């Protein structure tokens, strides 16, 4: 490596899969990447306001974990959330329209990039405050245990949020009460512009739960099959009543922290090396070609279909009307029918 900051051990085992399975994972990851590339374009055109945090490079984490879950399991995350929404099955149109602040968005234009939700898809945000989603994720798990519904909560946060005090309060309660929650640390090596070595005394974040009695595993977060395999084991642990687990996903973001970040704290060589040696989509593409499950023409056709879906979402986002001013007064309190 050109930088001592980035340490990702590639998975050595060639995990079993099938043509149908791998193509599905490939399409899901490629959809997230093409969507994020388009979102970056719209931001540059001034159609997306405020902050915009892209998920490019980290696609294997959420796609692999989501494929290990069952319908009804919940997901909650921080502000780098577009990929999580798409992985949950939220429509590209609805997500893109929310990014542009239009009424056709999931939060009817009020949430923007960092604050959209879908109860139907069991996605509970999108949270702009660093680490704030972690206690909420534990709360979702508490509700699952209270209802005895067999579901788990998957709570994502980053290496920067791993140093927030509320995270450890949530760890303590989750273990004390035996809550069915997976704490997923997306360690993309930098908290904004600060490398993990500069901010964390214990850089092996999967060990952060030891003092609470929470087991943890570290996973190659650039390998979607390795992610899914680890997530399946940990999900079964939580679902069977054994309490929380921590998954540290060793991953990497190719773009800056947000669209306004020039990322001068790392070298171009470092980013290029990660792209060339660890890209999650390229790794799956290579496996598909090696196994004879796809050829370049069929993969180009998939990419073309995905680009059409993403372009359609962008057009929808551009033409969807602005929210009515009356939207200011909705969703302030829980609205229930008498």
Buried (B, 14 or more C-beta within 10 A) or exposed (E): EBBEBBEBEEBEEEEEBEEEBBBBBBBBBBBBBBBBBBBBEBBEEEBBEBBBBBBBBBBBBBBBBBBBBEEEBBBBBBBBBBBBBBBBBBBBBBBBBBBBBBBBBBBBBBBBBBBBBBEEBBBBBBBBEBBBBBBBBBBBBBEBBEEEEEBBBBBBBBBBBBBBEBBBEBBBBBBEBBBBBBBBBBBBBBBBBBBBEEBBEEBEBBBBBEEBEBBBBBBBBBBBBBBBBBBBEBBEBBBEEEBBBBBBBBBBBBBBBBBEBEBEBBEEEBBEBBBEEBBBBEBBBEBBBEEEBBEEEEBEEBBEEBBEBBEEBBEBBBEBEEBEEEBEEEEEEEEEEE
